[in-house]
Amino acid sequence: MQLMTWLRLVLGRPFRREGHRTALVAAGLPLHLAVAPLWLWLAGTMAALVWALTPLPVLVMLAVTPLLTAGQRRRYRALVGKDLPHPAVPGPGRNWKSAVRRLTGRDLWRQVCYHAVAGPLLAVLDLAVLAVWAAALVAASIYVWIWALPPQWRITDLGYTTQAAYITVGGLALLFLGPRLTGALVRLDTRAAEVLLGPSRTEKLARRVADLAESRAGVLDAADAERRRIERDLHDGAQQRLVSLAVNLGLARATLGDLPEDARKVIDEAHREAKEAIAELNDLVRGLHPAVLEDRGLDAALSGVAARLPIPVRVAVDLPQRPSPTVEAVAYFVVSEALTNVVKHARATRADVTVERFGETLLVVVTDDGAGGADLAAADGGTGLAELAKRVASVDGTFSCSSPAGGPTVVTVELPCAP
């Protein structure tokens, strides 16, 4: 019983696979030969010099191409479980413009090339492979056919045994060769079908780029949502605990007047450390994702950034509608880091921030009257211009910086914000 199970596992799968491949070849033969009458019709009209009828076979070929393509797709799906990808649809509608697009599109003529040129050539190979299988099965079972003959023939012609042995060996050799020929033909047919019946290389690349852009947008949205979650957890959890600790230390310092001087110093030091930790945590929370950005948008968030800087900053935000949260966050962080760099390095006395939307583009411009000389390639702890350029590129935006020696420095960012 175990031996039979082992034989089914070892031998059953290869036989099933070869059976499916051979069935694929056999089912492809009539589809590949379907255009042979059209070729004969075309050759007849050209030989008879009946030029008026020459376009008719071509028009019939164009008409039956979608049916033949559907048949090929169903053949692959039913016999080997393979779905041939569909090319891009030229456009909706049933008017004459849509018909012209379909007739002049490359996808239709690649399908015509498969059925009219590759199909007949593959039909010849299909016939050859099926003939090999038929000859192999007949030759390998020659003794069965001989024993089906009348006994008198076997008695009178005893030399058949040697000849039958040679034929049997030849049949076994063909049985060994048949799967390899079938596999090679199936690979050739599949490759031709994928190239001519499926999307072109350009379409595949365009789809791949679209899929990557969509997946990257999903990753960016997930990262932005995670930053907002961390900001809420810090604001509602650790930050509130630190505030409560600072309040309790302040109350202890004010109410416990009979404490020793050493204990009072410890409480004062702990109170100061708690307030510094709260300030640092506030900066960290704003750096992750400020709540005001999510609640009130770029105008309020950037105005808050400008108000905390030691130099005057003019902020002008003109947005008829808010961009996506991811683009909004990128614009905020770019402006925030750019203004931080202005304060740290530019020795500027003032700065200007302009945020406008033109169609599907969000334009962000940060200008200062500092000393200039900013280097795009230089990094400053992850907040340099190169890091800003990377953050902008993550949403397919463009980043440029003009900073001649002596100033001014102009940072320009364009972010896509298509609806």
C-alpha positions in Angstrom: 0.0 0.0 0.0 2.8 2.4 0.9 4.6 1.4 -2.4 1.5 2.3 -4.4 1.2 5.6 -2.6 4.9 6.4 -3.3 4.5 5.5 -7.0 1.5 7.8 -7.3 3.4 10.7 -5.7 6.6 10.1 -7.7 5.2 9.2 -11.1 1.7 10.8 -11.0 2.8 14.4 -10.9 5.2 14.2 -13.9 2.6 12.3 -15.9 -0.1 14.9 -15.1 2.3 17.7 -16.0 3.2 16.1 -19.4 -0.5 15.4 -20.0 -1.4 19.0 -19.4 1.4 20.2 -21.7 0.5 17.8 -24.5 -3.2 18.8 -24.1 -2.1 22.5 -24.4 -0.2 21.6 -27.7 -3.2 19.7 -29.0 -5.7 22.4 -28.1 -3.4 25.0 -29.7 -3.3 23.3 -33.1 -6.9 24.3 -34.3 -6.4 27.8 -33.0 -3.1 28.2 -34.7 -4.6 26.8 -38.0 -7.7 29.0 -37.8 -6.1 31.6 -40.1 -4.9 29.2 -42.7 -8.1 29.6 -44.8 -7.6 33.4 -44.7 -4.0 33.0 -46.0 -5.3 30.7 -48.8 -8.1 33.3 -49.6 -5.6 36.1 -49.7 -3.2 34.1 -51.9 -6.1 33.2 -54.3 -7.2 36.8 -54.7 -3.6 37.9 -55.4 -3.0 35.1 -57.8 -6.2 35.8 -59.7 -5.3 39.6 -59.7 -8.6 40.4 -58.1 -7.2 43.3 -56.1 -10.6 44.6 -55.1 -11.1 41.5 -52.9 -7.6 41.6 -51.3 -8.6 43.7 -48.3 -11.4 41.3 -47.4 -9.2 38.6 -45.8 -7.4 41.3 -43.8 -10.7 42.7 -42.5 -11.9 39.2 -41.6 -8.5 38.7 -39.8 -9.0 41.9 -37.8 -12.6 40.8 -36.9 -11.6 37.3 -35.7 -8.5 38.4 -33.8 -10.2 39.2 -30.5 -12.0 35.9 -30.6 -8.8 34.0 -31.3 -7.0 35.9 -28.5 -9.8 35.1 -26.1 -9.5 31.4 -27.1 -5.8 31.4 -26.5 -6.2 33.0 -23.1 -8.9 30.4 -22.2 -6.6 27.6 -23.4 -3.7 28.6 -21.1 -6.0 29.3 -18.2 -7.9 25.9 -18.4 -5.0 23.6 -19.2 -1.9 25.0 -17.3 -3.6 27.6 -15.0 -1.7 30.5 -16.5 -3.4 33.9 -17.0 -1.9 35.9 -19.9 -1.9 39.6 -18.9 -4.2 41.9 -20.8 -2.7 44.9 -22.6 -3.9 48.4 -21.7 -7.4 49.3 -23.0 -7.1 52.1 -25.6 -10.0 54.0 -24.2 -13.7 53.8 -23.4 -16.5 54.4 -25.8 -17.9 53.0 -29.0 -17.6 56.0 -31.2 -15.4 56.2 -34.4 -12.5 57.7 -32.4 -12.4 54.7 -30.1 -12.5 52.4 -33.1 -9.7 54.3 -34.8 -7.6 54.0 -31.7 -8.1 50.3 -31.5 -7.3 49.8 -35.2 -4.2 51.9 -35.1 -3.0 50.6 -31.7 0.1 48.4 -31.5 -1.7 45.9 -29.2 -4.2 44.8 -32.0 -1.5 44.4 -34.6 0.8 42.5 -32.2 -2.1 40.1 -31.7 -2.6 39.9 -35.5 1.1 39.1 -35.8 0.7 36.2 -33.4 -2.3 34.7 -35.1 -1.3 35.3 -38.7 2.4 34.7 -38.5 3.5 32.9 -35.4 0.3 30.8 -35.3 0.9 28.9 -38.6 4.6 28.3 -37.7 3.6 27.0 -34.3 1.0 24.8 -35.9 3.7 23.1 -37.9 5.6 22.4 -34.6 2.4 21.3 -32.9 1.9 18.7 -35.7 5.5 17.5 -35.4 5.3 17.1 -31.6 2.0 15.3 -31.8 3.4 13.1 -34.5 6.3 12.2 -32.3 4.0 11.3 -29.4 1.8 9.1 -31.8 4.8 7.4 -33.3 6.3 6.8 -29.8 3.1 5.3 -28.4 2.6 3.0 -31.5 6.2 1.9 -31.6 6.6 1.3 -27.9 3.4 -0.9 -28.0 4.2 -2.7 -31.2 4.0 -6.2 -29.5 0.4 -5.3 -28.5 -0.4 -4.6 -32.2 1.3 -7.8 -33.3 -0.6 -9.9 -30.9 -3.8 -8.4 -32.2 -3.0 -9.9 -35.7 -4.2 -13.3 -36.6 -2.1 -16.2 -35.1 -1.4 -17.6 -38.6 0.6 -14.5 -39.5 2.8 -14.8 -36.4 3.5 -18.5 -37.2 4.4 -17.9 -40.9 6.6 -14.8 -40.3 8.8 -15.5 -37.3 11.3 -12.7 -38.1 8.9 -10.1 -36.7 10.3 -10.5 -33.2 13.7 -9.0 -34.1 12.1 -6.1 -36.0 9.6 -5.5 -33.3 12.4 -5.3 -30.7 14.1 -2.5 -32.7 10.8 -0.7 -33.2 10.1 -1.0 -29.4 13.5 0.5 -28.6 12.9 3.3 -31.0 9.5 3.9 -29.5 11.0 4.1 -26.0 13.6 6.6 -27.2 10.8 8.7 -28.7 8.9 8.5 -25.4 12.0 9.8 -23.7 12.3 12.6 -26.3 8.6 13.5 -26.4 8.4 15.4 -23.0 11.5 17.5 -23.9 10.1 18.5 -27.3 6.7 19.2 -25.7 8.3 21.3 -22.9 10.4 23.3 -25.4 7.4 24.0 -27.7 5.2 25.0 -24.7 7.9 27.4 -23.6 8.2 28.9 -27.1 4.5 29.2 -27.5 4.1 30.8 -24.0 6.9 33.3 -24.7 5.3 34.2 -28.0 1.9 34.6 -26.4 3.2 36.7 -23.6 5.1 39.0 -25.9 2.4 39.4 -28.6 -0.9 38.8 -26.8 0.0 40.6 -23.5 1.1 44.1 -22.8 4.2 45.5 -24.4 7.5 46.1 -22.5 6.7 49.8 -22.2 3.3 49.0 -20.7 4.8 46.5 -18.3 7.3 49.1 -17.1 4.6 51.7 -16.8 2.5 49.3 -14.7 5.5 48.4 -12.6 6.3 52.1 -12.0 2.6 52.7 -11.1 2.6 49.8 -8.7 5.8 50.9 -7.0 4.5 54.5 -6.7 1.3 53.2 -5.1 3.2 50.9 -2.7 5.6 53.7 -1.8 2.6 56.1 -1.2 1.1 53.4 1.1 4.4 53.1 3.0 4.6 56.9 3.4 1.0 57.1 4.6 1.6 54.3 7.1 4.8 56.0 8.4 3.0 59.3 8.7 0.1 57.6 10.6 2.6 55.9 12.9 4.3 59.2 13.7 0.9 60.7 14.5 0.2 57.8 16.8 3.5 58.1 18.6 2.9 61.9 19.0 -0.5 61.2 20.6 0.9 58.6 22.9 3.7 60.8 24.0 1.5 63.8 24.4 -1.2 62.0 26.3 1.1 59.6 28.3 4.7 60.4 29.1 4.3 64.2 28.7 1.3 64.3 31.1 3.2 62.2 33.6 6.2 64.6 33.5 3.9 67.6 33.9 2.3 65.9 36.9 5.7 65.1 38.4 6.9 68.7 37.9 3.7 70.0 39.6 4.1 67.7 42.5 7.8 68.7 42.9 6.8 72.3 42.8 4.1 71.8 45.5 6.6 69.9 47.6 9.1 72.7 47.4 6.5 75.3 48.3 4.7 73.5 51.1 7.6 71.6 52.9 9.4 74.6 54.4 11.1 72.7 57.2 13.1 70.5 54.9 16.9 70.3 55.3 18.9 72.4 52.8 20.3 69.3 51.1 16.8 67.8 50.6 15.6 71.2 49.2 18.4 71.3 46.8 17.6 67.8 45.6 13.9 68.8 45.1 14.9 71.9 43.2 17.3 70.0 41.0 14.6 67.3 40.3 12.0 70.1 39.5 14.4 71.8 37.1 15.2 68.5 35.4 11.5 67.7 35.1 10.8 71.0 33.4 13.7 70.5 31.0 12.5 67.1 30.2 9.0 68.5 29.4 10.6 71.1 27.1 12.7 68.5 25.3 9.6 66.2 25.0 7.6 69.1 23.5 10.3 69.6 20.9 10.3 65.9 20.2 6.6 65.8 19.8 6.6 68.8 17.5 9.3 67.1 15.5 7.3 63.9 15.1 4.0 65.4 14.0 2.6 68.6 15.6 -1.0 68.3 16.6 -1.7 71.8 15.3 -0.7 70.7 11.8 -3.3 67.9 11.9 -6.0 70.1 13.5 -5.5 73.5 11.8 -3.3 73.0 8.8 -0.1 74.4 7.4 -0.8 78.1 8.1 -1.2 77.7 11.8 1.6 75.2 12.2 4.1 77.3 10.3 3.1 80.4 12.1 3.8 78.6 15.4 7.3 77.6 14.1 8.0 81.2 13.1 6.9 82.5 16.5 9.4 80.4 18.3 12.4 81.6 16.3 14.7 84.5 17.5 14.5 86.3 14.2 11.4 87.8 12.5 9.8 85.5 9.9 7.0 86.4 7.5 4.7 83.5 6.7 2.3 83.7 3.7 0.2 80.6 3.1 -2.4 80.6 0.3 -4.1 77.2 0.0 -7.6 77.0 -1.4 -7.8 73.4 0.0 -5.5 71.3 2.1 -3.2 68.8 0.4 -2.9 65.2 1.5 -1.6 64.6 5.1 1.7 63.2 3.8 2.4 66.1 1.5 1.4 68.5 4.2 3.7 66.9 6.7 6.6 67.0 4.2 6.0 70.7 3.6 5.9 71.4 7.3 9.1 69.6 8.1 11.0 71.1 5.1 10.0 74.6 6.3 10.8 73.9 9.9 14.2 72.4 9.2 15.0 75.1 6.7 14.2 77.8 9.2 16.2 76.0 11.9 19.2 75.9 9.5 18.7 79.7 8.9 19.0 80.4 12.6 22.0 78.1 13.1 24.1 78.8 10.1 22.9 81.7 8.0 23.5 84.6 10.4 20.3 86.1 8.9 18.2 89.0 10.4 14.9 87.9 8.8 13.3 85.2 6.7 10.3 84.8 4.5 8.1 81.7 3.9 5.7 81.4 1.1 3.4 78.5 0.5 1.1 78.5 -2.6 -0.8 76.0 -4.6 -0.8 76.1 -8.4 -3.0 73.5 -9.9 -1.7 70.1 -8.7 1.6 71.5 -7.4 2.4 72.9 -3.9 5.1 75.5 -4.1 7.1 76.2 -0.9 9.8 79.0 -0.9 12.0 79.8 2.1 14.2 82.9 1.8 16.6 84.5 4.2 19.0 87.5 4.0 21.9 85.6 5.5 25.5 85.1 4.4 24.7 82.4 1.8 27.1 79.7 0.8 24.8 76.8 1.8 26.0 73.5 0.5 23.4 70.9 -0.7 25.9 68.1 -0.3 26.6 68.9 3.4 24.7 67.1 6.1 24.0 68.5 9.6 22.9 65.7 11.9 20.2 64.6 9.5 18.7 68.1 9.1 21.0 69.3 6.3 19.8 70.3 2.8 20.6 66.9 1.5 18.2 65.3 4.0 15.5 67.8 3.0 16.0 66.9 -0.6 15.6 63.2 0.2 12.4 63.9 2.2 11.0 65.9 -0.8 12.0 63.2 -3.3 10.1 60.6 -1.2 6.8 62.1 -2.5 8.2 62.7 -6.1 8.8 66.4 -5.3 11.6 68.6 -6.5 14.1 70.5 -4.3 16.4 73.3 -5.3 18.6 75.7 -3.3 20.2 79.0 -4.6 22.7 80.3 -2.1 25.5 82.4 -3.5 28.3 83.7 -1.3 27.0 86.8 0.5 23.3 85.7 0.2 20.5 85.6 -0.1 19.6 81.9 0.2 16.4 80.7 -1.5 15.1 77.2 -0.9 12.4 76.2 -3.4 10.3 73.0 -3.1 7.6 71.7 -5.5 5.4 69.0 -4.1 2.7 67.1 -6.1 -0.7 67.3 -4.5 -3.0 65.8 -7.1 -6.4 65.0 -5.8 
